[in-house]
């Protein structure tokens, strides 16, 4: 694949503030692009007017779209860890997107192997020969070839990096930046 970059998106916060960051890495995990939002602190009127939909609105419209507009390096795949942003991430970016997390399952047959689960849109992907497969959740309307492409991208990257480790880097960077450090 010509573009072997992986993109990571993280959005976190509470009702009093929400923030996000995106990191695009090469297949070895080296950073290619990093963007973040300043913490958004909604006023009480906004929270009242948006009601129960405020959290979703803030994640999608205020944070996710800002991050995607600011990223200069498009990855071949966006990886997130939040179900709420999975479909909006795919819809807004038009790039393959997956929610990826560790699973408690025993290893599958071989690296690159994909197994269906009882949950629609959720698959187990064995990215490397060591350890458990990843639980991979895809947005609705995913085509089988996109699942295969995602498994191939993860398998390729797993040869040279820990696939989920960039999430920890993003959290540490956001926490450090929140203290005013650079």
VMD Tcl script that builds the backbone (N, CA, C; Angstrom):
set m [mol new atoms 546]
animate dup $m
set s [atomselect $m all]
$s set {name element resname resid chain x y z} {
  {N N UNK 1 A 0.844 -1.175 0.000}
  {CA C UNK 1 A 0.000 0.000 0.000}
  {C C UNK 1 A 0.886 1.234 0.000}
  {N N UNK 2 A 0.550 2.180 -0.813}
  {CA C UNK 2 A 1.351 3.394 -0.922}
  {C C UNK 2 A 1.308 4.202 0.372}
  {N N UNK 3 A 0.133 4.385 0.928}
  {CA C UNK 3 A -0.019 5.136 2.160}
  {C C UNK 3 A -0.203 4.144 3.298}
  {N N UNK 4 A 0.822 3.996 4.126}
  {CA C UNK 4 A 0.704 3.060 5.241}
  {C C UNK 4 A 0.524 3.779 6.576}
  {N N UNK 5 A 0.130 5.050 6.517}
  {CA C UNK 5 A -0.066 5.830 7.733}
  {C C UNK 5 A -1.339 5.402 8.463}
  {N N UNK 6 A -1.257 5.412 9.779}
  {CA C UNK 6 A -2.413 5.120 10.630}
  {C C UNK 6 A -2.761 6.383 11.402}
  {N N UNK 7 A -4.048 6.660 11.513}
  {CA C UNK 7 A -4.501 7.830 12.255}
  {C C UNK 7 A -5.217 7.414 13.521}
  {N N UNK 8 A -4.967 8.117 14.588}
  {CA C UNK 8 A -5.588 7.847 15.884}
  {C C UNK 8 A -6.338 9.089 16.343}
  {N N UNK 9 A -7.559 8.876 16.796}
  {CA C UNK 9 A -8.395 9.980 17.299}
  {C C UNK 9 A -8.824 9.644 18.716}
  {N N UNK 10 A -8.695 10.618 19.601}
  {CA C UNK 10 A -9.176 10.443 20.964}
  {C C UNK 10 A -9.939 11.705 21.363}
  {N N UNK 11 A -11.088 11.500 21.957}
  {CA C UNK 11 A -11.897 12.605 22.464}
  {C C UNK 11 A -12.285 12.236 23.886}
  {N N UNK 12 A -12.055 13.155 24.797}
  {CA C UNK 12 A -12.435 12.869 26.177}
  {C C UNK 12 A -12.926 14.134 26.861}
  {N N UNK 13 A -13.504 13.940 28.002}
  {CA C UNK 13 A -13.953 15.080 28.766}
  {C C UNK 13 A -15.176 14.778 29.595}
  {N N UNK 14 A -15.679 15.820 30.190}
  {CA C UNK 14 A -16.864 15.749 31.034}
  {C C UNK 14 A -17.845 16.805 30.549}
  {N N UNK 15 A -18.934 16.942 31.266}
  {CA C UNK 15 A -19.898 17.981 30.896}
  {C C UNK 15 A -19.305 19.376 31.016}
  {N N UNK 16 A -18.298 19.547 31.865}
  {CA C UNK 16 A -17.719 20.875 32.050}
  {C C UNK 16 A -16.661 21.227 31.006}
  {N N UNK 17 A -16.045 20.211 30.399}
  {CA C UNK 17 A -15.088 20.480 29.320}
  {C C UNK 17 A -14.855 19.219 28.510}
  {N N UNK 18 A -14.599 19.414 27.230}
  {CA C UNK 18 A -14.320 18.298 26.332}
  {C C UNK 18 A -13.174 18.715 25.419}
  {N N UNK 19 A -12.318 17.763 25.076}
  {CA C UNK 19 A -11.153 18.050 24.242}
  {C C UNK 19 A -10.844 16.844 23.376}
  {N N UNK 20 A -9.993 17.030 22.408}
  {CA C UNK 20 A -9.635 15.921 21.546}
  {C C UNK 20 A -8.272 16.123 20.921}
  {N N UNK 21 A -7.752 15.032 20.359}
  {CA C UNK 21 A -6.468 15.082 19.674}
  {C C UNK 21 A -6.435 13.993 18.609}
  {N N UNK 22 A -5.629 14.233 17.596}
  {CA C UNK 22 A -5.423 13.255 16.524}
  {C C UNK 22 A -3.926 13.125 16.280}
  {N N UNK 23 A -3.504 11.901 16.061}
  {CA C UNK 23 A -2.108 11.605 15.775}
  {C C UNK 23 A -2.072 10.705 14.550}
  {N N UNK 24 A -1.290 11.082 13.558}
  {CA C UNK 24 A -1.081 10.244 12.383}
  {C C UNK 24 A 0.358 9.750 12.462}
  {N N UNK 25 A 0.524 8.417 12.354}
  {CA C UNK 25 A 1.861 7.821 12.427}
  {C C UNK 25 A 2.156 7.055 11.141}
  {N N UNK 26 A 3.439 6.807 10.928}
  {CA C UNK 26 A 3.784 5.881 9.861}
  {C C UNK 26 A 3.627 4.464 10.409}
  {N N UNK 27 A 3.928 3.472 9.619}
  {CA C UNK 27 A 3.721 2.078 10.038}
  {C C UNK 27 A 4.667 1.631 11.149}
  {N N UNK 28 A 5.665 2.452 11.467}
  {CA C UNK 28 A 6.554 2.143 12.591}
  {C C UNK 28 A 6.120 2.861 13.859}
  {N N UNK 29 A 5.092 3.681 13.754}
  {CA C UNK 29 A 4.612 4.421 14.911}
  {C C UNK 29 A 5.224 5.805 15.055}
  {N N UNK 30 A 6.065 6.212 14.095}
  {CA C UNK 30 A 6.676 7.537 14.163}
  {C C UNK 30 A 5.637 8.591 13.796}
  {N N UNK 31 A 5.551 9.674 14.563}
  {CA C UNK 31 A 4.545 10.704 14.292}
  {C C UNK 31 A 4.769 11.418 12.957}
  {N N UNK 32 A 3.693 11.574 12.215}
  {CA C UNK 32 A 3.710 12.341 10.979}
  {C C UNK 32 A 2.922 13.642 11.135}
  {N N UNK 33 A 1.914 13.618 11.988}
  {CA C UNK 33 A 1.051 14.779 12.178}
  {C C UNK 33 A 0.378 14.661 13.545}
  {N N UNK 34 A 0.229 15.784 14.220}
  {CA C UNK 34 A -0.455 15.832 15.508}
  {C C UNK 34 A -1.253 17.124 15.567}
  {N N UNK 35 A -2.512 16.997 15.911}
  {CA C UNK 35 A -3.353 18.170 16.135}
  {C C UNK 35 A -4.177 17.932 17.391}
  {N N UNK 36 A -4.595 19.028 18.002}
  {CA C UNK 36 A -5.427 18.920 19.193}
  {C C UNK 36 A -6.378 20.097 19.219}
  {N N UNK 37 A -7.385 19.966 20.029}
  {CA C UNK 37 A -8.284 21.087 20.253}
  {C C UNK 37 A -7.998 21.650 21.633}
  {N N UNK 38 A -8.288 22.898 21.802}
  {CA C UNK 38 A -8.287 23.455 23.148}
  {C C UNK 38 A -9.506 22.882 23.843}
  {N N UNK 39 A -9.473 22.771 25.146}
  {CA C UNK 39 A -10.663 22.278 25.847}
  {C C UNK 39 A -11.857 23.201 25.577}
  {N N UNK 40 A -12.966 22.595 25.243}
  {CA C UNK 40 A -14.197 23.351 25.022}
  {C C UNK 40 A -14.984 23.321 26.316}
  {N N UNK 41 A -15.324 24.492 26.800}
  {CA C UNK 41 A -16.084 24.613 28.043}
  {C C UNK 41 A -17.452 25.215 27.715}
  {N N UNK 42 A -18.461 24.376 27.649}
  {CA C UNK 42 A -19.782 24.885 27.276}
  {C C UNK 42 A -20.404 25.714 28.394}
  {N N UNK 43 A -21.183 26.702 27.991}
  {CA C UNK 43 A -21.911 27.450 29.004}
  {C C UNK 43 A -23.213 26.715 29.324}
  {N N UNK 44 A -23.846 27.121 30.392}
  {CA C UNK 44 A -25.058 26.440 30.832}
  {C C UNK 44 A -26.184 26.540 29.818}
  {N N UNK 45 A -26.288 27.659 29.132}
  {CA C UNK 45 A -27.348 27.831 28.143}
  {C C UNK 45 A -27.197 26.810 27.017}
  {N N UNK 46 A -25.982 26.605 26.544}
  {CA C UNK 46 A -25.745 25.605 25.486}
  {C C UNK 46 A -26.151 24.217 25.956}
  {N N UNK 47 A -25.750 23.878 27.178}
  {CA C UNK 47 A -26.105 22.558 27.708}
  {C C UNK 47 A -27.614 22.393 27.814}
  {N N UNK 48 A -28.303 23.444 28.205}
  {CA C UNK 48 A -29.761 23.383 28.312}
  {C C UNK 48 A -30.392 23.262 26.932}
  {N N UNK 49 A -29.938 24.081 25.989}
  {CA C UNK 49 A -30.541 24.075 24.648}
  {C C UNK 49 A -30.318 22.759 23.914}
  {N N UNK 50 A -29.139 22.174 24.069}
  {CA C UNK 50 A -28.859 20.904 23.405}
  {C C UNK 50 A -29.377 19.704 24.186}
  {N N UNK 51 A -29.625 19.876 25.466}
  {CA C UNK 51 A -30.170 18.796 26.285}
  {C C UNK 51 A -29.301 17.551 26.242}
  {N N UNK 52 A -29.952 16.400 26.119}
  {CA C UNK 52 A -29.244 15.114 26.117}
  {C C UNK 52 A -28.327 14.944 24.914}
  {N N UNK 53 A -28.564 15.701 23.852}
  {CA C UNK 53 A -27.743 15.567 22.646}
  {C C UNK 53 A -26.456 16.385 22.722}
  {N N UNK 54 A -26.253 17.126 23.818}
  {CA C UNK 54 A -25.081 17.987 23.884}
  {C C UNK 54 A -23.770 17.222 23.748}
  {N N UNK 55 A -23.618 16.118 24.479}
  {CA C UNK 55 A -22.371 15.357 24.424}
  {C C UNK 55 A -22.051 14.886 23.018}
  {N N UNK 56 A -23.051 14.375 22.341}
  {CA C UNK 56 A -22.859 13.904 20.966}
  {C C UNK 56 A -22.508 15.070 20.044}
  {N N UNK 57 A -23.221 16.182 20.186}
  {CA C UNK 57 A -22.949 17.371 19.373}
  {C C UNK 57 A -21.515 17.853 19.597}
  {N N UNK 58 A -21.106 17.942 20.857}
  {CA C UNK 58 A -19.769 18.433 21.165}
  {C C UNK 58 A -18.693 17.522 20.584}
  {N N UNK 59 A -18.862 16.208 20.735}
  {CA C UNK 59 A -17.875 15.269 20.198}
  {C C UNK 59 A -17.783 15.354 18.681}
  {N N UNK 60 A -18.942 15.322 18.017}
  {CA C UNK 60 A -18.951 15.278 16.558}
  {C C UNK 60 A -18.621 16.614 15.912}
  {N N UNK 61 A -19.380 17.623 16.249}
  {CA C UNK 61 A -19.302 18.898 15.533}
  {C C UNK 61 A -18.183 19.805 16.021}
  {N N UNK 62 A -17.993 19.861 17.321}
  {CA C UNK 62 A -17.015 20.808 17.850}
  {C C UNK 62 A -15.603 20.234 17.898}
  {N N UNK 63 A -15.479 18.965 18.214}
  {CA C UNK 63 A -14.146 18.387 18.389}
  {C C UNK 63 A -13.710 17.583 17.161}
  {N N UNK 64 A -14.467 16.544 16.800}
  {CA C UNK 64 A -14.059 15.659 15.706}
  {C C UNK 64 A -13.865 16.412 14.392}
  {N N UNK 65 A -14.848 17.205 14.002}
  {CA C UNK 65 A -14.717 17.922 12.730}
  {C C UNK 65 A -13.552 18.904 12.753}
  {N N UNK 66 A -13.308 19.535 13.897}
  {CA C UNK 66 A -12.159 20.449 14.014}
  {C C UNK 66 A -10.841 19.702 13.832}
  {N N UNK 67 A -10.737 18.540 14.468}
  {CA C UNK 67 A -9.516 17.749 14.335}
  {C C UNK 67 A -9.280 17.312 12.897}
  {N N UNK 68 A -10.318 16.785 12.266}
  {CA C UNK 68 A -10.168 16.282 10.901}
  {C C UNK 68 A -9.871 17.405 9.915}
  {N N UNK 69 A -10.425 18.587 10.154}
  {CA C UNK 69 A -10.123 19.732 9.292}
  {C C UNK 69 A -8.668 20.179 9.450}
  {N N UNK 70 A -8.107 19.989 10.642}
  {CA C UNK 70 A -6.756 20.468 10.916}
  {C C UNK 70 A -5.655 19.489 10.499}
  {N N UNK 71 A -5.970 18.207 10.402}
  {CA C UNK 71 A -4.961 17.210 10.036}
  {C C UNK 71 A -4.513 17.435 8.594}
  {N N UNK 72 A -3.203 17.475 8.398}
  {CA C UNK 72 A -2.658 17.696 7.060}
  {C C UNK 72 A -2.229 16.408 6.368}
  {N N UNK 73 A -2.046 15.334 7.134}
  {CA C UNK 73 A -1.611 14.053 6.584}
  {C C UNK 73 A -2.746 13.046 6.710}
  {N N UNK 74 A -3.325 12.660 5.579}
  {CA C UNK 74 A -4.412 11.682 5.608}
  {C C UNK 74 A -3.854 10.277 5.793}
  {N N UNK 75 A -4.357 9.547 6.775}
  {CA C UNK 75 A -3.933 8.162 6.958}
  {C C UNK 75 A -4.724 7.236 6.032}
  {N N UNK 76 A -4.274 6.007 5.918}
  {CA C UNK 76 A -5.057 5.011 5.182}
  {C C UNK 76 A -6.202 4.494 6.033}
  {N N UNK 77 A -6.097 4.682 7.362}
  {CA C UNK 77 A -7.071 4.139 8.297}
  {C C UNK 77 A -7.112 5.013 9.541}
  {N N UNK 78 A -8.325 5.369 9.979}
  {CA C UNK 78 A -8.502 6.046 11.260}
  {C C UNK 78 A -8.858 4.998 12.304}
  {N N UNK 79 A -8.215 5.073 13.466}
  {CA C UNK 79 A -8.483 4.169 14.579}
  {C C UNK 79 A -8.974 5.018 15.747}
  {N N UNK 80 A -10.109 4.624 16.304}
  {CA C UNK 80 A -10.639 5.342 17.462}
  {C C UNK 80 A -10.926 4.346 18.579}
  {N N UNK 81 A -11.262 4.867 19.748}
  {CA C UNK 81 A -11.591 4.012 20.882}
  {C C UNK 81 A -12.916 4.429 21.516}
  {N N UNK 82 A -13.780 5.067 20.718}
  {CA C UNK 82 A -15.048 5.596 21.212}
  {C C UNK 82 A -16.156 5.286 20.207}
  {N N UNK 83 A -17.108 4.470 20.614}
  {CA C UNK 83 A -18.217 4.085 19.738}
  {C C UNK 83 A -18.980 5.294 19.224}
  {N N UNK 84 A -19.106 6.327 20.050}
  {CA C UNK 84 A -19.870 7.512 19.655}
  {C C UNK 84 A -19.293 8.230 18.444}
  {N N UNK 85 A -17.998 8.109 18.213}
  {CA C UNK 85 A -17.417 8.837 17.081}
  {C C UNK 85 A -17.087 7.958 15.887}
  {N N UNK 86 A -17.309 6.661 15.979}
  {CA C UNK 86 A -16.941 5.748 14.893}
  {C C UNK 86 A -17.635 6.098 13.577}
  {N N UNK 87 A -18.945 6.141 13.555}
  {CA C UNK 87 A -19.672 6.456 12.319}
  {C C UNK 87 A -19.412 7.891 11.857}
  {N N UNK 88 A -19.452 8.891 12.754}
  {CA C UNK 88 A -19.141 10.251 12.297}
  {C C UNK 88 A -17.719 10.380 11.742}
  {N N UNK 89 A -16.783 9.651 12.313}
  {CA C UNK 89 A -15.404 9.676 11.827}
  {C C UNK 89 A -15.348 9.205 10.384}
  {N N UNK 90 A -16.011 8.123 10.094}
  {CA C UNK 90 A -16.042 7.594 8.721}
  {C C UNK 90 A -16.789 8.539 7.785}
  {N N UNK 91 A -17.929 9.026 8.234}
  {CA C UNK 91 A -18.743 9.888 7.376}
  {C C UNK 91 A -18.061 11.206 7.058}
  {N N UNK 92 A -17.416 11.793 8.029}
  {CA C UNK 92 A -16.800 13.092 7.811}
  {C C UNK 92 A -15.470 12.981 7.065}
  {N N UNK 93 A -14.677 11.974 7.385}
  {CA C UNK 93 A -13.347 11.869 6.784}
  {C C UNK 93 A -13.337 11.134 5.453}
  {N N UNK 94 A -14.315 10.242 5.252}
  {CA C UNK 94 A -14.377 9.394 4.052}
  {C C UNK 94 A -13.189 8.435 3.957}
  {N N UNK 95 A -12.550 8.176 5.080}
  {CA C UNK 95 A -11.435 7.233 5.155}
  {C C UNK 95 A -11.890 6.059 6.007}
  {N N UNK 96 A -11.410 4.860 5.693}
  {CA C UNK 96 A -11.770 3.685 6.496}
  {C C UNK 96 A -11.538 3.994 7.973}
  {N N UNK 97 A -12.484 3.562 8.798}
  {CA C UNK 97 A -12.409 3.822 10.236}
  {C C UNK 97 A -12.762 2.565 11.001}
  {N N UNK 98 A -12.117 2.396 12.139}
  {CA C UNK 98 A -12.361 1.231 12.976}
  {C C UNK 98 A -12.194 1.614 14.444}
  {N N UNK 99 A -13.045 1.062 15.279}
  {CA C UNK 99 A -12.864 1.156 16.723}
  {C C UNK 99 A -12.070 -0.092 17.093}
  {N N UNK 100 A -10.932 0.098 17.688}
  {CA C UNK 100 A -10.039 -1.027 17.964}
  {C C UNK 100 A -9.748 -1.101 19.451}
  {N N UNK 101 A -9.851 -2.305 19.997}
  {CA C UNK 101 A -9.521 -2.512 21.398}
  {C C UNK 101 A -9.021 -3.939 21.608}
  {N N UNK 102 A -8.377 -4.134 22.741}
  {CA C UNK 102 A -7.902 -5.472 23.078}
  {C C UNK 102 A -9.101 -6.383 23.304}
  {N N UNK 103 A -8.899 -7.666 23.094}
  {CA C UNK 103 A -9.958 -8.639 23.367}
  {C C UNK 103 A -9.399 -9.724 24.288}
  {N N UNK 104 A -10.276 -10.425 24.979}
  {CA C UNK 104 A -9.819 -11.495 25.867}
  {C C UNK 104 A -9.712 -12.853 25.156}
  {N N UNK 105 A -9.916 -12.885 23.850}
  {CA C UNK 105 A -9.953 -14.144 23.100}
  {C C UNK 105 A -8.568 -14.762 22.931}
  {N N UNK 106 A -8.571 -16.061 22.739}
  {CA C UNK 106 A -7.321 -16.761 22.445}
  {C C UNK 106 A -6.883 -16.384 21.034}
  {N N UNK 107 A -5.589 -16.458 20.758}
  {CA C UNK 107 A -5.121 -16.103 19.415}
  {C C UNK 107 A -5.823 -16.917 18.327}
  {N N UNK 108 A -6.005 -16.277 17.189}
  {CA C UNK 108 A -6.593 -16.946 16.033}
  {C C UNK 108 A -5.495 -17.683 15.274}
  {N N UNK 109 A -5.859 -18.271 14.163}
  {CA C UNK 109 A -4.939 -19.138 13.412}
  {C C UNK 109 A -3.602 -18.493 13.063}
  {N N UNK 110 A -3.636 -17.291 12.473}
  {CA C UNK 110 A -2.406 -16.663 12.010}
  {C C UNK 110 A -2.608 -15.157 11.894}
  {N N UNK 111 A -1.511 -14.443 11.782}
  {CA C UNK 111 A -1.597 -12.996 11.586}
  {C C UNK 111 A -2.396 -12.713 10.313}
  {N N UNK 112 A -3.292 -11.741 10.420}
  {CA C UNK 112 A -4.151 -11.388 9.291}
  {C C UNK 112 A -5.480 -12.109 9.284}
  {N N UNK 113 A -5.640 -13.109 10.157}
  {CA C UNK 113 A -6.882 -13.877 10.198}
  {C C UNK 113 A -8.005 -13.012 10.781}
  {N N UNK 114 A -9.190 -13.144 10.199}
  {CA C UNK 114 A -10.376 -12.397 10.633}
  {C C UNK 114 A -11.449 -13.398 11.020}
  {N N UNK 115 A -12.118 -13.122 12.126}
  {CA C UNK 115 A -13.202 -13.989 12.572}
  {C C UNK 115 A -14.423 -13.133 12.897}
  {N N UNK 116 A -15.581 -13.571 12.464}
  {CA C UNK 116 A -16.806 -12.843 12.763}
  {C C UNK 116 A -17.215 -13.107 14.209}
  {N N UNK 117 A -18.029 -12.222 14.743}
  {CA C UNK 117 A -18.569 -12.390 16.089}
  {C C UNK 117 A -20.092 -12.350 16.002}
  {N N UNK 118 A -20.747 -12.539 17.117}
  {CA C UNK 118 A -22.208 -12.485 17.159}
  {C C UNK 118 A -22.725 -11.053 16.995}
  {N N UNK 119 A -21.876 -10.063 17.243}
  {CA C UNK 119 A -22.279 -8.663 17.118}
  {C C UNK 119 A -22.097 -8.189 15.681}
  {N N UNK 120 A -23.144 -7.627 15.073}
  {CA C UNK 120 A -23.011 -7.112 13.702}
  {C C UNK 120 A -21.947 -6.014 13.640}
  {N N UNK 121 A -21.106 -6.079 12.639}
  {CA C UNK 121 A -20.070 -5.069 12.450}
  {C C UNK 121 A -18.861 -5.229 13.341}
  {N N UNK 122 A -18.810 -6.300 14.143}
  {CA C UNK 122 A -17.683 -6.527 15.044}
  {C C UNK 122 A -16.963 -7.804 14.628}
  {N N UNK 123 A -15.636 -7.700 14.498}
  {CA C UNK 123 A -14.815 -8.821 14.068}
  {C C UNK 123 A -13.610 -8.936 14.986}
  {N N UNK 124 A -13.016 -10.109 15.000}
  {CA C UNK 124 A -11.734 -10.302 15.664}
  {C C UNK 124 A -10.683 -10.311 14.574}
  {N N UNK 125 A -9.623 -9.537 14.776}
  {CA C UNK 125 A -8.540 -9.469 13.796}
  {C C UNK 125 A -7.240 -9.803 14.507}
  {N N UNK 126 A -6.572 -10.828 14.025}
  {CA C UNK 126 A -5.272 -11.218 14.573}
  {C C UNK 126 A -4.211 -10.434 13.812}
  {N N UNK 127 A -3.674 -9.385 14.443}
  {CA C UNK 127 A -2.719 -8.520 13.756}
  {C C UNK 127 A -1.303 -9.078 13.767}
  {N N UNK 128 A -0.975 -9.880 14.778}
  {CA C UNK 128 A 0.362 -10.479 14.816}
  {C C UNK 128 A 0.247 -11.888 15.386}
  {N N UNK 129 A 1.345 -12.589 15.431}
  {CA C UNK 129 A 1.303 -13.985 15.874}
  {C C UNK 129 A 1.288 -14.113 17.395}
  {N N UNK 130 A 1.613 -13.034 18.096}
  {CA C UNK 130 A 1.645 -13.066 19.558}
  {C C UNK 130 A 0.416 -12.388 20.136}
  {N N UNK 131 A -0.142 -12.972 21.157}
  {CA C UNK 131 A -1.216 -12.319 21.878}
  {C C UNK 131 A -2.588 -12.490 21.265}
  {N N UNK 132 A -3.539 -11.890 21.936}
  {CA C UNK 132 A -4.940 -11.998 21.544}
  {C C UNK 132 A -5.237 -11.151 20.313}
  {N N UNK 133 A -6.289 -11.505 19.602}
  {CA C UNK 133 A -6.695 -10.677 18.474}
  {C C UNK 133 A -7.333 -9.379 18.981}
  {N N UNK 134 A -7.400 -8.396 18.109}
  {CA C UNK 134 A -8.094 -7.160 18.434}
  {C C UNK 134 A -9.590 -7.342 18.201}
  {N N UNK 135 A -10.374 -6.650 19.006}
  {CA C UNK 135 A -11.808 -6.518 18.743}
  {C C UNK 135 A -11.934 -5.294 17.856}
  {N N UNK 136 A -12.423 -5.497 16.643}
  {CA C UNK 136 A -12.535 -4.424 15.660}
  {C C UNK 136 A -14.002 -4.180 15.332}
  {N N UNK 137 A -14.462 -2.976 15.629}
  {CA C UNK 137 A -15.845 -2.607 15.328}
  {C C UNK 137 A -15.829 -1.620 14.171}
  {N N UNK 138 A -16.666 -1.894 13.191}
  {CA C UNK 138 A -16.727 -1.060 11.992}
  {C C UNK 138 A -18.057 -0.322 11.935}
  {N N UNK 139 A -18.071 0.841 11.276}
  {CA C UNK 139 A -19.342 1.551 11.122}
  {C C UNK 139 A -20.266 0.780 10.187}
  {N N UNK 140 A -21.554 1.049 10.282}
  {CA C UNK 140 A -22.535 0.372 9.434}
  {C C UNK 140 A -22.210 0.527 7.952}
  {N N UNK 141 A -22.612 -0.448 7.185}
  {CA C UNK 141 A -22.400 -0.402 5.741}
  {C C UNK 141 A -20.987 -0.742 5.303}
  {N N UNK 142 A -20.208 -1.347 6.174}
  {CA C UNK 142 A -18.837 -1.709 5.821}
  {C C UNK 142 A -18.846 -2.826 4.792}
  {N N UNK 143 A -17.972 -2.705 3.808}
  {CA C UNK 143 A -17.859 -3.730 2.770}
  {C C UNK 143 A -16.784 -4.740 3.176}
  {N N UNK 144 A -16.967 -6.009 2.789}
  {CA C UNK 144 A -15.983 -7.044 3.161}
  {C C UNK 144 A -14.553 -6.699 2.755}
  {N N UNK 145 A -14.373 -6.073 1.594}
  {CA C UNK 145 A -13.004 -5.737 1.178}
  {C C UNK 145 A -12.385 -4.683 2.094}
  {N N UNK 146 A -13.191 -3.817 2.701}
  {CA C UNK 146 A -12.655 -2.838 3.641}
  {C C UNK 146 A -12.179 -3.518 4.926}
  {N N UNK 147 A -12.874 -4.560 5.327}
  {CA C UNK 147 A -12.447 -5.317 6.506}
  {C C UNK 147 A -11.113 -6.002 6.204}
  {N N UNK 148 A -11.006 -6.588 5.019}
  {CA C UNK 148 A -9.749 -7.230 4.597}
  {C C UNK 148 A -8.614 -6.207 4.529}
  {N N UNK 149 A -8.883 -5.020 3.967}
  {CA C UNK 149 A -7.862 -3.976 3.870}
  {C C UNK 149 A -7.422 -3.504 5.255}
  {N N UNK 150 A -8.384 -3.381 6.162}
  {CA C UNK 150 A -8.061 -2.975 7.529}
  {C C UNK 150 A -7.187 -4.019 8.201}
  {N N UNK 151 A -7.549 -5.292 8.067}
  {CA C UNK 151 A -6.748 -6.371 8.646}
  {C C UNK 151 A -5.337 -6.362 8.067}
  {N N UNK 152 A -5.215 -6.141 6.764}
  {CA C UNK 152 A -3.893 -6.093 6.134}
  {C C UNK 152 A -3.068 -4.919 6.666}
  {N N UNK 153 A -3.699 -3.754 6.817}
  {CA C UNK 153 A -2.989 -2.582 7.330}
  {C C UNK 153 A -2.526 -2.811 8.767}
  {N N UNK 154 A -3.394 -3.387 9.583}
  {CA C UNK 154 A -3.034 -3.652 10.980}
  {C C UNK 154 A -1.937 -4.703 11.088}
  {N N UNK 155 A -2.014 -5.730 10.256}
  {CA C UNK 155 A -1.007 -6.788 10.255}
  {C C UNK 155 A 0.354 -6.230 9.845}
  {N N UNK 156 A 0.366 -5.388 8.820}
  {CA C UNK 156 A 1.614 -4.767 8.366}
  {C C UNK 156 A 2.214 -3.890 9.473}
  {N N UNK 157 A 1.383 -3.066 10.091}
  {CA C UNK 157 A 1.877 -2.172 11.133}
  {C C UNK 157 A 2.319 -2.939 12.373}
  {N N UNK 158 A 1.632 -4.023 12.701}
  {CA C UNK 158 A 1.965 -4.801 13.901}
  {C C UNK 158 A 3.349 -5.431 13.823}
  {N N UNK 159 A 3.912 -5.500 12.623}
  {CA C UNK 159 A 5.265 -6.034 12.474}
  {C C UNK 159 A 6.300 -5.094 13.084}
  {N N UNK 160 A 5.980 -3.793 13.162}
  {CA C UNK 160 A 6.971 -2.819 13.605}
  {C C UNK 160 A 6.507 -1.911 14.748}
  {N N UNK 161 A 5.255 -2.074 15.202}
  {CA C UNK 161 A 4.774 -1.206 16.274}
  {C C UNK 161 A 3.683 -1.885 17.092}
  {N N UNK 162 A 3.444 -1.363 18.285}
  {CA C UNK 162 A 2.315 -1.767 19.113}
  {C C UNK 162 A 1.129 -0.928 18.649}
  {N N UNK 163 A 0.145 -1.550 18.053}
  {CA C UNK 163 A -0.955 -0.848 17.392}
  {C C UNK 163 A -1.724 0.087 18.322}
  {N N UNK 164 A -1.969 -0.298 19.560}
  {CA C UNK 164 A -2.783 0.529 20.455}
  {C C UNK 164 A -1.970 1.539 21.267}
  {N N UNK 165 A -0.664 1.438 21.263}
  {CA C UNK 165 A 0.186 2.309 22.074}
  {C C UNK 165 A 0.022 3.795 21.754}
  {N N UNK 166 A -0.215 4.202 20.514}
  {CA C UNK 166 A -0.400 5.639 20.259}
  {C C UNK 166 A -1.547 6.280 21.054}
  {N N UNK 167 A -2.543 5.504 21.456}
  {CA C UNK 167 A -3.598 6.071 22.297}
  {C C UNK 167 A -3.019 6.560 23.623}
  {N N UNK 168 A -2.103 5.810 24.204}
  {CA C UNK 168 A -1.470 6.218 25.461}
  {C C UNK 168 A -0.652 7.492 25.246}
  {N N UNK 169 A 0.030 7.592 24.115}
  {CA C UNK 169 A 0.794 8.810 23.811}
  {C C UNK 169 A -0.119 10.015 23.702}
  {N N UNK 170 A -1.254 9.824 23.016}
  {CA C UNK 170 A -2.203 10.931 22.872}
  {C C UNK 170 A -2.719 11.396 24.234}
  {N N UNK 171 A -3.078 10.458 25.094}
  {CA C UNK 171 A -3.575 10.817 26.429}
  {C C UNK 171 A -2.506 11.567 27.220}
  {N N UNK 172 A -1.268 11.074 27.183}
  {CA C UNK 172 A -0.183 11.741 27.909}
  {C C UNK 172 A 0.059 13.146 27.356}
  {N N UNK 173 A 0.064 13.279 26.042}
  {CA C UNK 173 A 0.283 14.596 25.428}
  {C C UNK 173 A -0.834 15.558 25.799}
  {N N UNK 174 A -2.077 15.097 25.759}
  {CA C UNK 174 A -3.199 15.968 26.110}
  {C C UNK 174 A -3.119 16.381 27.572}
  {N N UNK 175 A -2.770 15.469 28.444}
  {CA C UNK 175 A -2.663 15.794 29.867}
  {C C UNK 175 A -1.505 16.773 30.117}
  {N N UNK 176 A -0.391 16.578 29.438}
  {CA C UNK 176 A 0.742 17.485 29.588}
  {C C UNK 176 A 0.388 18.878 29.067}
  {N N UNK 177 A -0.250 18.931 27.914}
  {CA C UNK 177 A -0.645 20.226 27.351}
  {C C UNK 177 A -1.682 20.933 28.223}
  {N N UNK 178 A -2.505 20.162 28.923}
  {CA C UNK 178 A -3.511 20.754 29.813}
  {C C UNK 178 A -2.866 21.479 30.988}
  {N N UNK 179 A -1.631 21.080 31.336}
  {CA C UNK 179 A -0.923 21.744 32.430}
  {C C UNK 179 A -0.193 22.995 31.958}
  {N N UNK 180 A -0.211 23.241 30.649}
  {CA C UNK 180 A 0.457 24.412 30.100}
  {C C UNK 180 A 1.863 24.126 29.628}
  {N N UNK 181 A 2.314 22.878 29.768}
  {CA C UNK 181 A 3.675 22.517 29.327}
  {C C UNK 181 A 3.696 22.372 27.816}
  {N N UNK 182 A 4.868 22.451 27.256}
  {CA C UNK 182 A 5.043 22.295 25.800}
  {C C UNK 182 A 6.132 21.320 25.500}
}
mol reanalyze $m
mol bondsrecalc $m
mol representation Tube
mol addrep $m
